[in-house]
Amino acid sequence: MKIAIIGGGLAGLTAAAYLSDSQDTSGTVFERSPQLGGRAFTYEKSGFTLNYGAHAVYGIDRHTLQQMEQELGLLFQSKQVDKRKVMYAKHGHLTPAPLDFINIMKTDVLTAMEKVRFVAEIAAVIGNLHQLKRYRTLGEYLDQSGASADVKELWAHLVCSNFFITPEDARKVSGEVIADYYHNLFLSQKPVNYILGSWATITDQLVGKINGNKQWDIAVKEAVESIAMENGKFILRTKTREAVEFDRVILAMPVQQVCKLLESSPWAQALNPYKENTCTEVLVYDVGFSKVVARPFHYISDMDNKVFISDVSATDHTIVPEGGQLLQGIAYLNDEFGDEEQKKQYLESKTLQMEALFDTYYPDWREHTAVKRVSKKAMVSSVKNIHTNKLLPNKLTGLPFLFCGDGCEGKGELAERAFSSGRAAARMLLAEKAETKALVH
Ligand SMILES: Cc1cc2nc3c(=O)[nH]c(=O)nc-3n(C[C@H](O)[C@H](O)[C@H](O)COP(=O)(O)OP(=O)(O)OC[C@H]3O[C@@H](n4cnc5c(N)ncnc54)[C@H](O)[C@@H]3O)c2cc1C
C-alpha cells in the first residue's frame, strides 16, 4: 500500500510514524514549508529555543503521548509547572490560581462558601455526574446554575486558558466537551507539563522513525497542488512532480487548507459543512532575557484582560542559554470585526495590554530583552471547539481520503487532537490492510 500524507505537522508526522512502523507500507510525507513541525515548529535564535506554538501538555499522564511513547518507543522527558507559582491577577491583585485543593484554600478569587461550591463542582466533574454535560453550552449552564458571579467567572476563565479563547467564546463551548475535558484533567496527577526541549524532541523522533523505513520519504518545500483519481489510484501533482500515484491519501492539515486544495475537485461539496468553521487565534509575545529576573511566580493570568505570561524556562530550562530566561505572553483574541481597520486597532490595544502586563510584573523587562518575537495572529486551533463549529471526522462519507489534525475529531484539545487523530488515521489504514491481507489468504 503506497500512502501519501499531505502535511508535515504533528498530525501528519504521527500518522507517518505509525504507518512506516509497518514494513509492508511505503509512502511520502509532503510538506510545503522548508521545515517540518507545522505550528509546532521550533527554531533557535541567539541561543534561545523559540516555539511558533507553545509546548505545554495538559494531563500528560492521561495524554495520547503516553500511548505513543509505548507504541512508537519515543523517549522524552517532561517537567511539571509548579502549581504554587501559578497566579491569577484580578483588579491588580495577585492570588494563587485555584488549580488544586491547596490553591483553592489559599485563593482570593472565591469566598469560603464559593470554595465549597467549587470543590463540589470539581467532585461532580470527576465523578461524571456534573449537569454541565447535559447543556448545549457553558453559557447556558452558567445562566441556569444559580452560581455566584465569581464562580461563573472562574469557570469561564478556566475554559479561556485551556481552550485559548475569549470569555465570549468560552460560553459557546459545548457542556459535554467541557465536562469530558475537565474529567480527564482533574483526574490527572500532572495537569500542566512541558516537554523538555520543546515539540522538536517529539518531532525529531517521529522523523527518525519515518526515515528508518527505506520505503518512506519526506518531501519538504513540496506543496501538493492538486489531487485527482484515475482507475482507483490517487494522482498528486506538486510544482516539481507532474503526477505521482498513490493507493491512499491522508490529509493532515487544517480544514481551511483542505477546502482550498480540493476546491475545484469533485469532492469539494462534501466539505461544505466544514467550510465556515472558525479558528482560534492569539497574539504571542515572546521575550528572552539575557539574565534571570527572579519573581515569586512562574505564570500570571490577568483575569481582567485575558492575557497571560508564562515563564517557560522556569519549567523547561533547556530552551535558554546559560543564565537566560524565556517568557511567553499570550492574549486571547476576538474574531468579530466590522472591518480591517477595527481589527488593526484591536490588535494594537491587545499588544499594549500585553506590554502593560510585562511592565507591571517584570518592570525592567525592556532592558533585559535579548530576543523578542511577536506574532499578531497565530492559529492555535484550526477549528475553535465551540458548538457552532464542526470538527472533521477521520473519515467522511463520500470522500476517499482520511483526515487528521487538530481540527479533526479525536481525544483532547490542541496538539493532543493532532496526535490522537493522526494515530487514529494510521490505525484505520493498518486495519484495512490487515483485513485485505486476511481476505487474500
Ligand atoms: C501560539 C500557539 C500556542 C499553542 N500552545 C499549545 C500548547 O501549549 N499545547 C498544545 O497542546 N498545543 C498548543 N498549540 C497548538 C498546536 O501547536 C497545534 O494544535 C498543532 O501543532 C497542530 O498540528 P497539525 O499537524 O494538526 O497542524 P499543522 O501544524 O498546521 O500542520 C499542517 C501542515 O500541513 C502543511 N500543508 C498545508 N497545506 C499543504 C499542502 N497543500 N501541501 C503540503 N503541505 C501542506 C502546513 O505547512 C503544515 O506544516 C499552540 C499553537 C499556537 C500557534
The ligand as an SDF file (V2000), in Angstrom:
LIG
                    3D

 53 58  0  0  0  0  0  0  0  0999 V2000
    0.7020   30.2090   19.8860 C   0  0  0  0  0  0  0  0  0  0  0  0
    0.3160   28.7720   19.9850 C   0  0  0  0  0  0  0  0  0  0  0  0
    0.3310   28.1650   21.2250 C   0  0  0  0  0  0  0  0  0  0  0  0
   -0.0050   26.8090   21.3270 C   0  0  0  0  0  0  0  0  0  0  0  0
    0.0770   26.2150   22.5370 N   0  0  0  0  0  0  0  0  0  0  0  0
   -0.1660   24.8920   22.6570 C   0  0  0  0  0  0  0  0  0  0  0  0
    0.0500   24.2320   23.8820 C   0  0  0  0  0  0  0  0  0  0  0  0
    0.5410   24.8170   24.8490 O   0  0  0  0  0  0  0  0  0  0  0  0
   -0.2780   22.9220   23.9640 N   0  0  0  0  0  0  0  0  0  0  0  0
   -0.8090   22.2350   22.9070 C   0  0  0  0  0  0  0  0  0  0  0  0
   -1.1160   21.0560   23.0640 O   0  0  0  0  0  0  0  0  0  0  0  0
   -0.9690   22.8230   21.7080 N   0  0  0  0  0  0  0  0  0  0  0  0
   -0.6650   24.1330   21.5660 C   0  0  0  0  0  0  0  0  0  0  0  0
   -0.8110   24.7590   20.3410 N   0  0  0  0  0  0  0  0  0  0  0  0
   -1.4840   24.0200   19.2650 C   0  0  0  0  0  0  0  0  0  0  0  0
   -0.5840   23.0780   18.4780 C   0  0  0  0  0  0  0  0  0  0  0  0
    0.6000   23.7470   18.1090 O   0  0  0  0  0  0  0  0  0  0  0  0
   -1.3640   22.6090   17.2490 C   0  0  0  0  0  0  0  0  0  0  0  0
   -2.5790   22.0160   17.6790 O   0  0  0  0  0  0  0  0  0  0  0  0
   -0.6350   21.5630   16.4160 C   0  0  0  0  0  0  0  0  0  0  0  0
    0.6780   21.9740   16.1400 O   0  0  0  0  0  0  0  0  0  0  0  0
   -1.4150   21.3210   15.1180 C   0  0  0  0  0  0  0  0  0  0  0  0
   -0.7640   20.3270   14.3500 O   0  0  0  0  0  0  0  0  0  0  0  0
   -1.3970   19.8110   12.9670 P   0  0  0  0  0  0  0  0  0  0  0  0
   -0.4910   18.7860   12.4340 O   0  0  0  0  0  0  0  0  0  0  0  0
   -2.8190   19.4470   13.1940 O   0  0  0  0  0  0  0  0  0  0  0  0
   -1.4500   21.0920   12.0050 O   0  0  0  0  0  0  0  0  0  0  0  0
   -0.2730   21.9910   11.3910 P   0  0  0  0  0  0  0  0  0  0  0  0
    0.7800   22.1840   12.3790 O   0  0  0  0  0  0  0  0  0  0  0  0
   -0.9420   23.2060   10.8460 O   0  0  0  0  0  0  0  0  0  0  0  0
    0.3140   21.1050   10.1980 O   0  0  0  0  0  0  0  0  0  0  0  0
   -0.2180   21.1100    8.9050 C   0  0  0  0  0  0  0  0  0  0  0  0
    0.9280   21.1290    7.9190 C   0  0  0  0  0  0  0  0  0  0  0  0
    0.4190   20.9650    6.6120 O   0  0  0  0  0  0  0  0  0  0  0  0
    1.2080   21.7480    5.7340 C   0  0  0  0  0  0  0  0  0  0  0  0
    0.4310   21.9310    4.4890 N   0  0  0  0  0  0  0  0  0  0  0  0
   -0.7280   22.6100    4.3320 C   0  0  0  0  0  0  0  0  0  0  0  0
   -1.1390   22.5380    3.0370 N   0  0  0  0  0  0  0  0  0  0  0  0
   -0.2210   21.7870    2.3880 C   0  0  0  0  0  0  0  0  0  0  0  0
   -0.1020   21.3450    1.0270 C   0  0  0  0  0  0  0  0  0  0  0  0
   -1.0120   21.6500    0.0970 N   0  0  0  0  0  0  0  0  0  0  0  0
    0.9580   20.5690    0.7000 N   0  0  0  0  0  0  0  0  0  0  0  0
    1.8970   20.2420    1.6280 C   0  0  0  0  0  0  0  0  0  0  0  0
    1.8310   20.6500    2.9280 N   0  0  0  0  0  0  0  0  0  0  0  0
    0.7780   21.3940    3.3020 C   0  0  0  0  0  0  0  0  0  0  0  0
    1.4490   23.0090    6.5280 C   0  0  0  0  0  0  0  0  0  0  0  0
    2.5560   23.7410    6.0320 O   0  0  0  0  0  0  0  0  0  0  0  0
    1.6860   22.4520    7.9230 C   0  0  0  0  0  0  0  0  0  0  0  0
    3.0540   22.2040    8.1780 O   0  0  0  0  0  0  0  0  0  0  0  0
   -0.4190   26.0810   20.1830 C   0  0  0  0  0  0  0  0  0  0  0  0
   -0.3970   26.7030   18.9320 C   0  0  0  0  0  0  0  0  0  0  0  0
   -0.0320   28.0290   18.8220 C   0  0  0  0  0  0  0  0  0  0  0  0
    0.0120   28.6610   17.4720 C   0  0  0  0  0  0  0  0  0  0  0  0
  1  2  1  0
  2  3  1  0
  2 52  2  0
  3  4  2  0
  4  5  1  0
  4 50  1  0
  5  6  2  0
  6  7  1  0
  6 13  1  0
  7  8  2  0
  7  9  1  0
  9 10  1  0
 10 11  2  0
 10 12  1  0
 12 13  2  0
 13 14  1  0
 14 15  1  0
 14 50  1  0
 15 16  1  0
 16 17  1  0
 16 18  1  0
 18 19  1  0
 18 20  1  0
 20 21  1  0
 20 22  1  0
 22 23  1  0
 23 24  1  0
 24 25  2  0
 24 26  1  0
 24 27  1  0
 27 28  1  0
 28 29  2  0
 28 30  1  0
 28 31  1  0
 31 32  1  0
 32 33  1  0
 33 34  1  0
 33 48  1  0
 34 35  1  0
 35 36  1  0
 35 46  1  0
 36 37  1  0
 36 45  1  0
 37 38  2  0
 38 39  1  0
 39 40  1  0
 39 45  2  0
 40 41  1  0
 40 42  2  0
 42 43  1  0
 43 44  2  0
 44 45  1  0
 46 47  1  0
 46 48  1  0
 48 49  1  0
 50 51  2  0
 51 52  1  0
 52 53  1  0
M  END
$$$$
